[in-house]
Amino acid sequence: MKSHDAAASWRGFRARQAHRLGTHQSRKRVFPLINLQQDPDGFVRMKRHFPASVSVAVTFNDGTQEVVAGGTLNEAYDRALAEYRAENQLDAKGFSRGSKKRVNQTIEFVPVQPGMGERQ
């Protein structure tokens, strides 16, 4: 294998890694591949955690867009989930220790506001 082929192979590997992590690198800028739209009530739909290192673009109701780290959105998701569980008398794992009726253990909507990416 020639050194030129090895360099091309390495560039292909780096491109696949960037795609797997959810970012596309073009020269010096990194573009997010995940785009979320805020609904009129101030929430975004998020059923799961995102990788902490991925960049997520959040478009707010007023038309502004902010790129937020996946870890920041994961923290907002965890806070919303803890609040939901506290309001519904669920323990940390989402189980109801009181009544025997089935209770939904997950959330789907996470509150967001502009400036979330600036708080670290």
N, C-alpha and C positions, 0 to 999 in steps of 0.2 A: 504494500500500500504506500503510495507516494505521500509526501508531507502535505501536498495540496489537497488530496482526498481526505486526509485526516482532519484538516482545518474545516473543510466543508461539512464533514460528518459532525464535528463539534458544534458548528453553527446550527445545524439541524437539531441536534440534541438540545441546545439552549432554547431554540424556538419552541420545541415540544414541551420543555419544562415551563416556559412562560405561559404557554397555552393551558397547560394542566393547572397552573396556579391561578388562572383567571386574568392574566394581564397580557397585553400585546405590546411589545416594545418596538417602537419605530424611531430609530436614531436616539435622541435624548429624552423623548417623552414616553410616558407609560399611560396607556388608555385603559380605562376599566371596561370589562366585558359584562358586568352585571349592572343593569339599570333598574332602579326602583322609582315608582311614581307615587307621590303622596296623595291620598284621597282627600275629599273635602273636610273630613273630620280631623285631619292631621295625623293619619296613620299610614304606614306602609305595610304591605302584605309580606310576611316573612314566616314561613313554617318551620325553618330550621336554622342552625348556625351556619355562617359562612366561614371559610378559612380566614384566619386572623390576618394574614398577609395580603389578601386580595383587596383591590380598590373597588369600591362600589359607588356608582354615581346615583345620587338621590335628587330627583327633580321635585321641587316644592310647588305648592299651589300658585304662588306668585310668579312662577316662571323661572326662578333662579335655580341653578344647579350647583351641587356641592359634591365633591369626591370625598368619601369617608372610608376609613379603614374598616375592614370586616370585623376586626376586634372591637371597634367602637360600637358597631351595630349589634354585635353579640352581647355586649354589656347592656345595651338598651333592651334587648330581647329578654335577658335574664331578669332585669328589673321588672319588666312588664309581666313576666311569668310569675315572679314572686308575689307581685301585687295581686294578680288573679287568684293565686292559690290562697293568699291570706283572706281575700274577700269571700271565698267559697269554703272556708274552714278545711283546707286540704293540708296535708303534711308536706314535707320537703320533696317527697317523691311523687306527689300528686294524688295520694290516696286519701279517701275520706274515712276517718276512723269512727264517725258517728253513724249515719244512716247507711242502709244497704243499697240505696238506689245508685244507678250508674251516673257518674259525673264526668264530663269531658275534662281530660287532664292536660290539654294543650291549648295554646293560644295561636292565633294566626295574624293578628294585627299588632304592630309595634308603633308607639308614638315617636315621631321625629320632629325636630325643629331646626331651622337654619343655625349654623354655628356649632353643630355637634362635632365636626371634625377638628375644631380648634381646641377643644377640651382634651387634655391628655393627662 
